[in-house]
Amino acid sequence: EGLIWAEGWVEAPDERSELIAQVLRDAGAGGVAFTGPLLMRRSAEAGAAGGKLFPEDTPLTELIRVTAYYPADDLLEGRLLSIQSALDATFGDRPGAGGARPSVSVARVAGEDWASAWKQYYHVDHVGERVVIVPSWIEYASAPGEAVVRLDPGEAFGTGQHETTRGCIMALEECLRPGATVLDVGCGSGVLSIVAAQLGAASVVGIDIDTVAVSVARSNVAANEVADRVAIREGDLACDIRQAFDVVVANILADIVIELVPELRRVLAPGGLFICSGFVDKSVARVEQALCAADHRMIRHIQVEDWVTLVSAAD
């Protein structure tokens, strides 16, 4: 029997897409894909399939769709009900754009197609000047000087597609000197930790409080053959980090970045650089104010669509 294509989406700011994806994964998704006008336009420009799924005049920030795949078996109805309950519990009274709440829809696809259907949304992705993110199933011959990161986007949150991740990668390309030590706070799937190692960092520590994230990150580190330079730890920054680093990168929410700032004196070496993202324009002033109050000098402002990445130096 064929399998079911289950779509979950929210017409809301796209930072919610990761929460929806986690709900779908928790229900046993065999693969997860993110689509939307901005992502589809980028895919079309890169030559990937699916570039015309949304009208050209669709607002870029209006819709992110998260698609997942499940067996069409006796468990499907209960699985869909549990997904909807989890979406309701997660978002509750926080509707998306136009008042719509996240909901899951289903469509049937051929059994032989389900395992690879979501892969059409992913492609070789060049970020910045040197970094290339390559889906694990694609053969890619790297050019001299390229820093290649191989990922399986269907299995892990954090694929390098989001604007905040791209901003952090650009900042690492510009600011990371060979032989530096790097701390990746809230490392997720380990993308930035791996990028740092591929760009020449001597040692990298990625830390996250999420057990699943840590497991995925360790798998990605091993798959990219950088385990000799990258250590992934489960834990909290305040309790589990006892050394100072040349570069600290944090791709998290603005409020958490601000809470993190007092810890920088302890984990950032004198003259070290702090790269932070995970917020839009309206939050920049608050983040910069917190950094300046901690004697940081702002040295770089990178904007990708509505999302901002900041780089500061510890004076």
N, C-alpha and C positions, 0 to 999 in steps of 0.2 A: 504494500500500500504506500501511496505517496506520503510525503510529509507536509507539515503545515508551516506556512510563512506567517509568523506572528509579528505584527508591527506595533510598537509602542512609540507615541510621540507627544510632544508638548509644544504648543505654540507660545513660547515664552523665551526669556533670555537663555541663550544656549548653555549657560553654566549648569542648567538643570539636566542636561542630557546625560551626564555621567551618573547622576542618581538614578535615572530611568534605566540606564544600561545595567547598573548593578542589580536592580530589581529583576531584570530579565535574566541576568546571569544566575542569580540566586535560584531562579525557577528552572535551571538546567539548560540554558541556551547552548546550542551547538556552535554558534557563531553570532557575533554582533557587528552591525555596521551602522555608521553615522552618516546621514545624508541631509542635505539642506541646500538652499540656493547658493550660499557662499562656498560650501564644500563641493557642490556639484560644478560650480563654475571653475573652481581650481582644478577639479578632476578633468573637466573638458579641456582646459588649457594644457594639461599634461598628457592629453590623448587617451584618458581612461574612458570607459563606457559610462553612460548615465548622465551626460552633461546636459541633456534636454528634459530631464524629469520635471523641472520647474520652469515656469515662464520667465522670460528674460527680465520682465519688469517686477518680479517678486522682490520685495525688500530683503536685503541680504541678511538682516538679523532677525527676521520674523519667524522662521521655522527651522527647527532641527528635528529630524526624524531618526528614531533609533529602531533598527530592525533586528529581530532575533528569530531563530529557527528551532522548532521542536518536533518530536515524533507525533504523527497523527494516530495516537493510540488511545486506549481507554482513560489514560491519565490527563489527556489534553484539556478537557472541560474544567477539571479541578485546578489544573495548572493555570489556566487563563483566569479563573476566578481568584486564585491566590495572587496573581499578578495585579489584577485590578484592585484587590484589597490593599496590597502593598503600596500601590500608587496613591490610593486614597489616603492611606495612613501617612505616607511620606509627604504629600503635598497638601492634604487637608483643605484648608480654606485659602490656599494660595493658587488660584486659577492661573492659567496661562493667558496668552494674548487673546483679546476679544472675549474673555470670561470663560474660555474652554478649559476643562480640566484634563489632565493626562488620561488617555484611555488606550486600551489595547484592541487592535483590529486583527483579523486573520484572513489569510488567503491561501489556497492550496497550490503547491508547486510539485513538480515531478520528483519522485524519490531519488532519482539519480542526479537531480540538479541541486538538491537542498544544501549539500555539503559545500558546494562551491559558489552558490548564488551570491552570497554576501561578498565574495572576493572581488566582484566587478567594481566595487566602490573604492578599492585600494590600488595604488600604483606606486612606482618609483617616484619618490618625492624629494626634490632638491630644496634644501633649506639653507638660506644664506649663501655664502661663497663656496663652502667646502663640504658641508654635511649632506649626506644622502641617506634617506630612510627607505629601506627596501623590504617589502613584504617577504616573509620567509619562503614562499612558494615560487618566487620569481628569480630566475637566473640573472645576475647582474655582474658585468665586468667593470670594476671600478677604474677610474682614470687616476693618473698619478696625482697625489696630494689630496684626494678625496677621503673623507672620514665616513665610512659606511656603517650604518646601524641596521641590523636585521631584526625584524619584529614579526610576530603573528598577531595582527590587530584584532582578530576575532576572539582571542582568548583573554585579552588584557585591556584594562583601562589605561589610557595614556599612550597614544600612537604617534605623537608628533604632529598631528594635524591641527590641533587647536592653536589659536593665535598666540596664547600665552606661552606655550611650549616653543613655538617658532621664535618668539621674541627672546626667550632665554637662550635658545641655541645661537641666535645671532650675537647676543651679548657674549657668550662663551667664545665664539669665533674671534671676536674683536679683542677680548680682554684676557683670555687665558694664556699664560705663558708656559712653554714646555717645562716640565719638572715641577709644576705647582701642585699643591695639595688642595683638594676640593671636598666640601661637605654639601650634600644634596638633601635639603630638609623637606620631608613629605615627598619622598622619591617616587611614589606610585609604582609604575611598571619599570622604572629604572632608566628611562630614555635619556634623561639629562646626565645621569651618572655615566652611562655608556658613552655618550657624546663627549663628555669631559675626558674620559680615558682615551678615546680615539683621537682627540685633538692634542694629546700629549701630556696630560696630567700624570704625575708620578704615582699618586695614590688618591683614591676617591672613597668616601664613605657616604652611602645612602641610608637614610633613616626614615622609617614610617611606623605609625602606630597600628596600621592595618595588617593583620596577619596574611590575608590573601595577597595584598600588594607586595609584601615582602617575599612571598613564595614566587610570585610572577616575576618580580625584579631579579631574584636569584637565578631563575631559569633563563631570563633574557641575558643576564651577564654571562652565564655559562655558554649560551648559544653564540654570543659575540666574542668568545674567547678572551675576555678581559678580567677573568676572576683573579688573576695575579695582581691586578691593580685596583679592583673594585670590591669593596666589602659592603654587603647590605645587612643592616641591623634592624630588628624590630624594637621599638622603644620610643621614648620621649626625649626631646633635645635637652631639657633641663636636667634630666637624671642620668642620661646614658652617654653623653659626649664629654670627654675629659681632655681634649686637645684643641689647639688653635690651628686654623686652616688659612691658606692664602686666599681662597675664594669660597664664599658661602652662597649657594643658590637656593631660592625658595619660591616655587611656583604654587602659591596657595592664596587664600583669600586675603583681602586688604586688612581686615581686623586681626587676622592671625599674624600677618607680617608685622603689624604694629606691636602686637604682644611679644613677638620674637625679638624686636629691636634691643631691649635691655640685655638679652643673652649674647648679643654680638660681641660685647667687650670680652667675653670669656672664650668664644669659639672662633673669633676672627683675629688673625695675627695683625700686629701693627702695620699699617699701610695696606692691609688686605682689602679685597673688593667684595661687596655684597650685591648680588643680582636678585631682584625680586620681581614677581609678576603675579597674575591672577586677579587683576582688577581693571576697571575701565577708567576713563578720564576723570569722572567726578570724584574718584577716591584718591587721585594722585596727590592733591594738596595735603591730605591728612597723612599719607605715608611719608612724603617729603618732610613734613613738619616733625614727625617722630624721628626720622633719621638725622635731621639737622640738630635736633635737641640732644642727640647722642653723639655729637661731634663728627658727623659724617658729611662729606663733601659730595654733592651730586655731580656726576661726571657724564652720565649718558641717559637719554630718554629715547626709547625705541617704541614706535607705535605700529601695530599691525591691526588694521581695521579699527575697531573701537577699543582694543585692548592695549595696555601699556606695560612695558618692562622698564624698570629703573636700575641703574648701576650707580652705586655710591662707594666712596673710598673712606676707610677709617683713618682719620688724621690723628 
